[in-house]
């Protein structure tokens, strides 16, 4: 599946979509009007189990609905296709699906739609990036062994009872398992996904409020409203054209010129002007996003003992407060832990957990880097994608701060990669030789999601391949805990292991930012910093 090099999907209606975007199409307030929004090409074609980055995730959220859906205001997991999810022991679950749901091709959604999709996603032979999300289901070790040959094609923990019911047996207790089921990896898939995979990949079919009409890599994706969508969160517009931009400043300029309706990431260079440019059409709201610097532990220079001192020294060399004030105009908040304030105290956020390691202290920074053996090769090169997110500006600022603290104007330099897709491909191929940008947008609002996918051994988004047995043990204990407060406390103990090893450097919590044209109304960002496209009205 990863071999699709061009991913040029069904361009049959691109001209129509462009025309609707340019001229507005339809009467004022008409829900048939299409809006346009900035976007970046996803790393991979849109298989739900193979998409673990933001750009592809935006589309999956539009074309799929799962057993749970995260509330667009609170982030709380709420039943969507699930009629009920029952358990008496937090290990064995019986899931009942609601009646009346179909895919956009008319096929009814059954228990097999979920079970077959999860078995496909978990299978080692299908090489899906999100396979790890099925790791708690019984039989995963045979379907996706850590080493050796695959010994089973299906997860033994999944059983279809009837068309509307299936059971899930986990390998251990996992009290919050139902809350994870709004993540796209757990989406149902139609029979055509399996019977004619190439055709499905050329034009994915889902069950959400939108259907994909066309996609041309490097240009745009056109999505149209699915009129027969059975959910209560129907699209309030006629569709969304996602336009690919390799420079967020260009997208912002197009917004001001009337050539684009929505920018969902206001570039740093424009933050000083955005309020005067857009007035009330500018959104700045807290989101479940943290920016970090990750390290390649597969590189012998960064994986050796003692380098935790170097990493901690680099953390203390970064003046977070200055950078978030001067570059981001306080749309970022210096991080003091590895999660996000949107979780709240009860959800696991613990302000100040990082302690002095996240305080700017040039003297101590220089001392720790020296004690740790110095910078590998005498310099750190921070790799980042240059096409979105104003990363060049803040990477340069981070390097300037490190250089000033260490008294060496060549201690740190930025290493730009042209596009997000290329950047992700290099990370996946384990080609990083130094620290790299590793922002995390939560999949679901649990402290577990900020820790396990990123730092657990061989986890799906553990891009630096960090591994620590004590951390893994604490995460397993926390997941098995049925008392929420105890589970959160145990996760925080695991987070302290991340801190003590400085597994990644936390930089800042990111607000969601967006700007939109006067054609749009009812625009908002959810707690994941993604526009709630289906609620936007045009006209």
Secondary structure, DSSP 4 states (H G I P E B T S, - for coil): -TT-SS--B--TTHHHHHHHHHH--SSTT-TT-EEEEEE---SS---GGG--SHHHHHHHHHH---SEEE-TTT--EEESSEEEEEESSSSEEEEEEPTT-B-TTSPBP-HHHHHHHHHHHH-GGGT-TTGGGGTTBTTHHHHS-SSS----SS-TTEEEEETTEEEEEBSS--TTGGGGTTSGGG----HHHHHSHHHHHHS---SSSEEEEEEETTTEEEEEE-TT--SSS--SSSEEEEEE-S-HHHHHHHHHHTS-SEESS--GGGTTTHHHHHGGGEEEEEEEEEEEEE--TTSHHHHSTTHHHHHHHHHHT--HHHHHHHTTTTSEEE-SSSS-GGGHHHHT--TTTTGGGGS--HHHHHHHHHHTT-SGGG-EEEEEESSSTTHHHHHHHHHHHHHHHHT-TTSEEEEEES-HHHHHHHHHTT---S-EE--EE-SSSSHHHHHHHHHSTT-TT-TT----HHHHHHHHHHHH--SHHHHHHHHHHHHHHHHHHT-SEEEEEEEEEEEE-TTEES--B-TTS-B-GGG-EE-
